[in-house]
Each structure stands twice: as structure tokens, then as C-alpha cells.
Amino acid sequence: MLPPRLLRRVYLPIMLIALLLLGGVAVSVVHEGLMAGRAEAWMVLWVLAFVLGLPALLLVLPGLNALVDLARSRDNIPYTGGKIP
């Protein structure tokens, strides 16, 4: 239902907010990890990437793709086998 120009205006802020939240957590962990030592920081960042980053992507991206599909759906074209009024 949303035109592509408006869709870009909705998609971009949602992705920016998600990346800002993940970036803030990553900066905090890097800062704390560098205080402890280089090797420990490297291990903590790998754990952070899999524990926080992967589930966040698995939750955020399907939701955004659903919004894109909803915005691009056409309600005036019936599904296969549907009768046109």
C-alpha cells in the first residue's frame, strides 16, 4: 500500500534504530574488554556477536521484510483462482 518513496522513509529509521542499539552495546563491551586485555576483548566480542547480534538480526530483519511485503501488497489483484468482482 505504501509507495516505494515512503517505504524507504519507514525502512531506514527502523534499521538505524536497530543498528544504534546494537552499536551502543558493542561499544560498551569493547570499552570494558579493552580494560581487561586484548585477548579477552577479542573473545568477548566473538561471544557478543553470536549471543546478541545473530538473534537480533533474526528478529529484526523478518519483521522489516514483513513490513516491506505488507507495503508492497496489492489488494486490487486477486490471488490465483479468485474471482474478479
Distance bins in CASP14 RR format, pairs under 12 A and 6 or more apart:
PFRMAT RR
TARGET T0000
AUTHOR 0000-0000-0000
RMODE 2
METHOD distances of the structure
MODEL  1
1 7 0 0 0 0 1 0 0 0 0 0 0
1 10 0 0 0 0 0 1 0 0 0 0 0
1 67 0 0 0 0 0 1 0 0 0 0 0
1 68 0 0 0 0 0 1 0 0 0 0 0
1 69 0 0 0 0 0 1 0 0 0 0 0
1 70 1 0 0 1 0 0 0 0 0 0 0
1 71 1 0 1 0 0 0 0 0 0 0 0
1 72 0 0 0 0 1 0 0 0 0 0 0
1 73 1 0 0 1 0 0 0 0 0 0 0
1 74 0 0 0 0 1 0 0 0 0 0 0
1 75 1 0 0 1 0 0 0 0 0 0 0
1 76 0 0 0 0 0 1 0 0 0 0 0
2 8 0 0 0 0 1 0 0 0 0 0 0
2 9 0 0 0 0 1 0 0 0 0 0 0
2 10 1 0 0 1 0 0 0 0 0 0 0
2 11 0 0 0 0 1 0 0 0 0 0 0
2 67 0 0 0 0 1 0 0 0 0 0 0
2 68 0 0 0 0 1 0 0 0 0 0 0
2 69 0 0 0 0 0 1 0 0 0 0 0
2 70 0 0 0 0 1 0 0 0 0 0 0
2 71 1 1 0 0 0 0 0 0 0 0 0
2 72 1 0 0 1 0 0 0 0 0 0 0
2 73 0 0 0 0 1 0 0 0 0 0 0
2 74 0 0 0 0 0 1 0 0 0 0 0
3 9 0 0 0 0 1 0 0 0 0 0 0
3 10 0 0 0 0 0 1 0 0 0 0 0
3 71 0 0 0 0 1 0 0 0 0 0 0
3 72 0 0 0 0 1 0 0 0 0 0 0
4 10 0 0 0 0 0 1 0 0 0 0 0
4 11 0 0 0 0 0 1 0 0 0 0 0
4 68 0 0 0 0 1 0 0 0 0 0 0
4 71 0 0 0 0 1 0 0 0 0 0 0
4 72 0 0 0 0 1 0 0 0 0 0 0
5 11 0 0 0 0 0 1 0 0 0 0 0
5 12 0 0 0 0 0 1 0 0 0 0 0
5 71 0 0 0 0 0 1 0 0 0 0 0
6 12 0 0 0 0 0 1 0 0 0 0 0
6 13 0 0 0 0 0 1 0 0 0 0 0
6 67 0 0 0 0 0 1 0 0 0 0 0
6 68 0 0 0 0 0 1 0 0 0 0 0
6 71 1 0 0 1 0 0 0 0 0 0 0
6 72 0 0 0 0 0 1 0 0 0 0 0
7 13 0 0 0 0 0 1 0 0 0 0 0
7 14 0 0 0 0 0 1 0 0 0 0 0
7 64 0 0 0 0 0 1 0 0 0 0 0
7 65 0 0 0 0 0 1 0 0 0 0 0
7 67 0 0 0 0 1 0 0 0 0 0 0
7 68 1 0 0 1 0 0 0 0 0 0 0
7 69 0 0 0 0 0 1 0 0 0 0 0
7 70 0 0 0 0 1 0 0 0 0 0 0
7 71 1 0 1 0 0 0 0 0 0 0 0
7 72 1 0 0 1 0 0 0 0 0 0 0
7 73 0 0 0 0 0 1 0 0 0 0 0
8 14 0 0 0 0 0 1 0 0 0 0 0
8 15 0 0 0 0 0 1 0 0 0 0 0
8 67 0 0 0 0 0 1 0 0 0 0 0
8 68 0 0 0 0 0 1 0 0 0 0 0
8 71 0 0 0 0 0 1 0 0 0 0 0
9 15 0 0 0 0 0 1 0 0 0 0 0
9 16 0 0 0 0 0 1 0 0 0 0 0
9 71 0 0 0 0 0 1 0 0 0 0 0
10 16 0 0 0 0 0 1 0 0 0 0 0
10 17 0 0 0 0 0 1 0 0 0 0 0
10 64 0 0 0 0 1 0 0 0 0 0 0
10 67 1 0 0 1 0 0 0 0 0 0 0
10 68 0 0 0 0 1 0 0 0 0 0 0
10 70 0 0 0 0 0 1 0 0 0 0 0
10 71 1 0 0 1 0 0 0 0 0 0 0
10 72 0 0 0 0 0 1 0 0 0 0 0
11 17 0 0 0 0 0 1 0 0 0 0 0
11 18 0 0 0 0 0 1 0 0 0 0 0
11 60 0 0 0 0 0 1 0 0 0 0 0
11 61 0 0 0 0 0 1 0 0 0 0 0
11 63 0 0 0 0 0 1 0 0 0 0 0
11 64 1 0 0 1 0 0 0 0 0 0 0
11 65 0 0 0 0 1 0 0 0 0 0 0
11 66 0 0 0 0 0 1 0 0 0 0 0
11 67 1 0 0 1 0 0 0 0 0 0 0
11 68 1 0 0 1 0 0 0 0 0 0 0
11 69 0 0 0 0 0 1 0 0 0 0 0
11 70 0 0 0 0 0 1 0 0 0 0 0
11 71 0 0 0 0 1 0 0 0 0 0 0
11 72 0 0 0 0 0 1 0 0 0 0 0
12 18 0 0 0 0 0 1 0 0 0 0 0
12 19 0 0 0 0 0 1 0 0 0 0 0
12 64 0 0 0 0 0 1 0 0 0 0 0
12 67 0 0 0 0 0 1 0 0 0 0 0
12 68 0 0 0 0 0 1 0 0 0 0 0
13 19 0 0 0 0 0 1 0 0 0 0 0
13 20 0 0 0 0 0 1 0 0 0 0 0
13 64 0 0 0 0 0 1 0 0 0 0 0
13 67 0 0 0 0 0 1 0 0 0 0 0
14 20 0 0 0 0 0 1 0 0 0 0 0
14 21 0 0 0 0 0 1 0 0 0 0 0
14 60 1 0 0 1 0 0 0 0 0 0 0
14 61 0 0 0 0 0 1 0 0 0 0 0
14 63 0 0 0 0 1 0 0 0 0 0 0
14 64 1 0 0 1 0 0 0 0 0 0 0
14 65 0 0 0 0 0 1 0 0 0 0 0
14 66 0 0 0 0 0 1 0 0 0 0 0
14 67 1 0 0 1 0 0 0 0 0 0 0
14 68 0 0 0 0 0 1 0 0 0 0 0
15 21 0 0 0 0 0 1 0 0 0 0 0
15 22 0 0 0 0 0 1 0 0 0 0 0
15 56 0 0 0 0 0 1 0 0 0 0 0
15 57 0 0 0 0 0 1 0 0 0 0 0
15 60 1 0 0 1 0 0 0 0 0 0 0
15 61 0 0 0 0 1 0 0 0 0 0 0
15 63 0 0 0 0 0 1 0 0 0 0 0
15 64 1 0 0 1 0 0 0 0 0 0 0
15 65 0 0 0 0 0 1 0 0 0 0 0
15 67 0 0 0 0 0 1 0 0 0 0 0
15 68 0 0 0 0 0 1 0 0 0 0 0
16 22 0 0 0 0 0 1 0 0 0 0 0
16 23 0 0 0 0 0 1 0 0 0 0 0
16 60 0 0 0 0 0 1 0 0 0 0 0
16 64 0 0 0 0 0 1 0 0 0 0 0
17 23 0 0 0 0 0 1 0 0 0 0 0
17 24 0 0 0 0 0 1 0 0 0 0 0
17 56 0 0 0 0 0 1 0 0 0 0 0
17 60 0 0 0 0 1 0 0 0 0 0 0
17 64 0 0 0 0 0 1 0 0 0 0 0
18 24 0 0 0 0 0 1 0 0 0 0 0
18 25 0 0 0 0 0 1 0 0 0 0 0
18 52 0 0 0 0 0 1 0 0 0 0 0
18 53 0 0 0 0 0 1 0 0 0 0 0
18 56 1 0 0 1 0 0 0 0 0 0 0
18 57 0 0 0 0 1 0 0 0 0 0 0
18 59 0 0 0 0 1 0 0 0 0 0 0
18 60 1 0 1 0 0 0 0 0 0 0 0
18 61 0 0 0 0 1 0 0 0 0 0 0
18 63 0 0 0 0 0 1 0 0 0 0 0
18 64 0 0 0 0 1 0 0 0 0 0 0
19 25 0 0 0 0 0 1 0 0 0 0 0
19 26 0 0 0 0 1 0 0 0 0 0 0
19 53 0 0 0 0 0 1 0 0 0 0 0
19 56 0 0 0 0 1 0 0 0 0 0 0
19 57 0 0 0 0 0 1 0 0 0 0 0
19 60 0 0 0 0 1 0 0 0 0 0 0
19 61 0 0 0 0 0 1 0 0 0 0 0
19 64 0 0 0 0 0 1 0 0 0 0 0
20 26 0 0 0 0 0 1 0 0 0 0 0
20 27 0 0 0 0 0 1 0 0 0 0 0
20 56 0 0 0 0 0 1 0 0 0 0 0
21 27 0 0 0 0 0 1 0 0 0 0 0
21 28 0 0 0 0 0 1 0 0 0 0 0
21 52 0 0 0 0 1 0 0 0 0 0 0
21 53 0 0 0 0 0 1 0 0 0 0 0
21 56 0 0 0 0 1 0 0 0 0 0 0
21 59 0 0 0 0 0 1 0 0 0 0 0
21 60 0 0 0 0 1 0 0 0 0 0 0
22 28 0 0 0 0 0 1 0 0 0 0 0
22 29 0 0 0 0 0 1 0 0 0 0 0
22 48 0 0 0 0 1 0 0 0 0 0 0
22 49 0 0 0 0 1 0 0 0 0 0 0
22 51 0 0 0 0 0 1 0 0 0 0 0
22 52 1 0 0 1 0 0 0 0 0 0 0
22 53 1 0 0 1 0 0 0 0 0 0 0
22 54 0 0 0 0 0 1 0 0 0 0 0
22 55 0 0 0 0 0 1 0 0 0 0 0
22 56 1 0 1 0 0 0 0 0 0 0 0
22 57 0 0 0 0 1 0 0 0 0 0 0
22 59 0 0 0 0 0 1 0 0 0 0 0
22 60 0 0 0 0 1 0 0 0 0 0 0
23 29 0 0 0 0 1 0 0 0 0 0 0
23 30 0 0 0 0 1 0 0 0 0 0 0
23 31 0 0 0 0 0 1 0 0 0 0 0
23 45 0 0 0 0 0 1 0 0 0 0 0
23 48 0 0 0 0 0 1 0 0 0 0 0
23 49 0 0 0 0 0 1 0 0 0 0 0
23 52 0 0 0 0 1 0 0 0 0 0 0
23 53 0 0 0 0 1 0 0 0 0 0 0
23 56 0 0 0 0 0 1 0 0 0 0 0
24 30 0 0 0 0 1 0 0 0 0 0 0
24 31 0 0 0 0 1 0 0 0 0 0 0
24 48 0 0 0 0 0 1 0 0 0 0 0
24 52 0 0 0 0 0 1 0 0 0 0 0
25 31 0 0 0 0 0 1 0 0 0 0 0
25 32 0 0 0 0 0 1 0 0 0 0 0
25 44 0 0 0 0 0 1 0 0 0 0 0
25 45 0 0 0 0 0 1 0 0 0 0 0
25 48 1 0 0 1 0 0 0 0 0 0 0
25 49 0 0 0 0 0 1 0 0 0 0 0
25 51 0 0 0 0 0 1 0 0 0 0 0
25 52 1 0 0 1 0 0 0 0 0 0 0
25 53 0 0 0 0 1 0 0 0 0 0 0
25 56 0 0 0 0 1 0 0 0 0 0 0
26 32 0 0 0 0 0 1 0 0 0 0 0
26 33 0 0 0 0 0 1 0 0 0 0 0
26 41 0 0 0 0 0 1 0 0 0 0 0
26 44 0 0 0 0 0 1 0 0 0 0 0
26 45 1 0 0 1 0 0 0 0 0 0 0
26 46 0 0 0 0 0 1 0 0 0 0 0
26 47 0 0 0 0 0 1 0 0 0 0 0
26 48 1 0 0 1 0 0 0 0 0 0 0
26 49 0 0 0 0 1 0 0 0 0 0 0
26 51 0 0 0 0 0 1 0 0 0 0 0
26 52 0 0 0 0 1 0 0 0 0 0 0
26 53 0 0 0 0 1 0 0 0 0 0 0
26 56 0 0 0 0 0 1 0 0 0 0 0
27 33 0 0 0 0 0 1 0 0 0 0 0
27 34 0 0 0 0 0 1 0 0 0 0 0
27 45 0 0 0 0 0 1 0 0 0 0 0
27 48 0 0 0 0 0 1 0 0 0 0 0
28 34 0 0 0 0 0 1 0 0 0 0 0
28 35 0 0 0 0 0 1 0 0 0 0 0
28 44 0 0 0 0 0 1 0 0 0 0 0
28 45 0 0 0 0 0 1 0 0 0 0 0
28 48 0 0 0 0 1 0 0 0 0 0 0
28 52 0 0 0 0 0 1 0 0 0 0 0
29 35 0 0 0 0 0 1 0 0 0 0 0
29 36 0 0 0 0 0 1 0 0 0 0 0
29 40 0 0 0 0 0 1 0 0 0 0 0
29 41 0 0 0 0 1 0 0 0 0 0 0
29 42 0 0 0 0 0 1 0 0 0 0 0
29 43 0 0 0 0 0 1 0 0 0 0 0
29 44 1 0 1 0 0 0 0 0 0 0 0
29 45 1 0 0 1 0 0 0 0 0 0 0
29 46 0 0 0 0 0 1 0 0 0 0 0
29 47 0 0 0 0 1 0 0 0 0 0 0
29 48 1 0 1 0 0 0 0 0 0 0 0
29 49 0 0 0 0 1 0 0 0 0 0 0
29 51 0 0 0 0 0 1 0 0 0 0 0
29 52 0 0 0 0 1 0 0 0 0 0 0
29 53 0 0 0 0 0 1 0 0 0 0 0
30 36 0 0 0 0 0 1 0 0 0 0 0
30 37 0 0 0 0 0 1 0 0 0 0 0
30 38 0 0 0 0 0 1 0 0 0 0 0
30 40 0 0 0 0 0 1 0 0 0 0 0
30 41 1 0 0 1 0 0 0 0 0 0 0
30 42 0 0 0 0 0 1 0 0 0 0 0
30 44 0 0 0 0 1 0 0 0 0 0 0
30 45 1 0 0 1 0 0 0 0 0 0 0
30 48 0 0 0 0 1 0 0 0 0 0 0
30 49 0 0 0 0 0 1 0 0 0 0 0
31 37 0 0 0 0 0 1 0 0 0 0 0
31 41 0 0 0 0 1 0 0 0 0 0 0
31 44 0 0 0 0 0 1 0 0 0 0 0
31 45 0 0 0 0 0 1 0 0 0 0 0
32 40 0 0 0 0 1 0 0 0 0 0 0
32 41 0 0 0 0 1 0 0 0 0 0 0
32 44 1 0 0 1 0 0 0 0 0 0 0
32 45 0 0 0 0 0 1 0 0 0 0 0
32 48 0 0 0 0 0 1 0 0 0 0 0
33 39 0 0 0 0 1 0 0 0 0 0 0
33 40 1 0 1 0 0 0 0 0 0 0 0
33 41 1 1 0 0 0 0 0 0 0 0 0
33 42 0 0 0 0 1 0 0 0 0 0 0
33 43 0 0 0 0 1 0 0 0 0 0 0
33 44 1 0 1 0 0 0 0 0 0 0 0
33 45 0 0 0 0 1 0 0 0 0 0 0
33 47 0 0 0 0 0 1 0 0 0 0 0
33 48 0 0 0 0 0 1 0 0 0 0 0
34 40 0 0 0 0 1 0 0 0 0 0 0
34 41 1 0 1 0 0 0 0 0 0 0 0
34 42 0 0 0 0 0 1 0 0 0 0 0
34 44 0 0 0 0 1 0 0 0 0 0 0
34 45 0 0 0 0 0 1 0 0 0 0 0
35 41 0 0 0 0 1 0 0 0 0 0 0
35 44 0 0 0 0 0 1 0 0 0 0 0
36 42 0 0 0 0 0 1 0 0 0 0 0
36 43 0 0 0 0 1 0 0 0 0 0 0
36 44 1 0 0 1 0 0 0 0 0 0 0
36 45 0 0 0 0 0 1 0 0 0 0 0
37 43 0 0 0 0 0 1 0 0 0 0 0
37 44 0 0 0 0 1 0 0 0 0 0 0
37 45 0 0 0 0 0 1 0 0 0 0 0
38 44 0 0 0 0 0 1 0 0 0 0 0
38 45 0 0 0 0 0 1 0 0 0 0 0
39 45 0 0 0 0 0 1 0 0 0 0 0
39 46 0 0 0 0 0 1 0 0 0 0 0
40 46 0 0 0 0 0 1 0 0 0 0 0
40 47 0 0 0 0 0 1 0 0 0 0 0
41 47 0 0 0 0 0 1 0 0 0 0 0
41 48 0 0 0 0 0 1 0 0 0 0 0
42 48 0 0 0 0 0 1 0 0 0 0 0
42 49 0 0 0 0 0 1 0 0 0 0 0
43 49 0 0 0 0 0 1 0 0 0 0 0
43 50 0 0 0 0 0 1 0 0 0 0 0
44 50 0 0 0 0 0 1 0 0 0 0 0
44 51 0 0 0 0 0 1 0 0 0 0 0
44 52 0 0 0 0 0 1 0 0 0 0 0
45 51 0 0 0 0 0 1 0 0 0 0 0
45 52 0 0 0 0 0 1 0 0 0 0 0
45 53 0 0 0 0 0 1 0 0 0 0 0
46 52 0 0 0 0 0 1 0 0 0 0 0
46 53 0 0 0 0 0 1 0 0 0 0 0
46 54 0 0 0 0 0 1 0 0 0 0 0
47 53 0 0 0 0 0 1 0 0 0 0 0
47 54 0 0 0 0 0 1 0 0 0 0 0
48 54 0 0 0 0 0 1 0 0 0 0 0
48 55 0 0 0 0 0 1 0 0 0 0 0
48 56 0 0 0 0 0 1 0 0 0 0 0
49 55 0 0 0 0 0 1 0 0 0 0 0
49 56 0 0 0 0 0 1 0 0 0 0 0
49 57 0 0 0 0 0 1 0 0 0 0 0
50 56 0 0 0 0 0 1 0 0 0 0 0
50 57 0 0 0 0 0 1 0 0 0 0 0
50 58 0 0 0 0 0 1 0 0 0 0 0
52 58 0 0 0 0 0 1 0 0 0 0 0
52 59 0 0 0 0 0 1 0 0 0 0 0
52 60 0 0 0 0 0 1 0 0 0 0 0
53 59 0 0 0 0 1 0 0 0 0 0 0
53 60 0 0 0 0 1 0 0 0 0 0 0
53 61 0 0 0 0 0 1 0 0 0 0 0
54 60 0 0 0 0 0 1 0 0 0 0 0
54 61 0 0 0 0 0 1 0 0 0 0 0
55 61 0 0 0 0 0 1 0 0 0 0 0
55 62 0 0 0 0 0 1 0 0 0 0 0
56 62 0 0 0 0 0 1 0 0 0 0 0
56 63 0 0 0 0 0 1 0 0 0 0 0
56 64 0 0 0 0 0 1 0 0 0 0 0
57 63 0 0 0 0 0 1 0 0 0 0 0
57 64 0 0 0 0 0 1 0 0 0 0 0
57 65 0 0 0 0 0 1 0 0 0 0 0
58 64 0 0 0 0 0 1 0 0 0 0 0
58 65 0 0 0 0 0 1 0 0 0 0 0
59 65 0 0 0 0 0 1 0 0 0 0 0
59 66 0 0 0 0 0 1 0 0 0 0 0
60 66 0 0 0 0 0 1 0 0 0 0 0
60 67 0 0 0 0 0 1 0 0 0 0 0
61 67 0 0 0 0 0 1 0 0 0 0 0
61 68 0 0 0 0 0 1 0 0 0 0 0
62 68 0 0 0 0 0 1 0 0 0 0 0
62 69 0 0 0 0 0 1 0 0 0 0 0
63 69 0 0 0 0 1 0 0 0 0 0 0
63 70 0 0 0 0 1 0 0 0 0 0 0
63 71 0 0 0 0 0 1 0 0 0 0 0
64 70 0 0 0 0 0 1 0 0 0 0 0
64 71 0 0 0 0 0 1 0 0 0 0 0
65 71 0 0 0 0 0 1 0 0 0 0 0
65 72 0 0 0 0 0 1 0 0 0 0 0
66 72 0 0 0 0 0 1 0 0 0 0 0
66 73 0 0 0 0 0 1 0 0 0 0 0
67 73 0 0 0 0 0 1 0 0 0 0 0
73 79 0 0 0 0 0 1 0 0 0 0 0
76 84 0 0 0 0 1 0 0 0 0 0 0
76 85 0 0 0 0 0 1 0 0 0 0 0
77 84 0 0 0 0 1 0 0 0 0 0 0
78 84 1 0 1 0 0 0 0 0 0 0 0
78 85 0 0 0 0 1 0 0 0 0 0 0
END
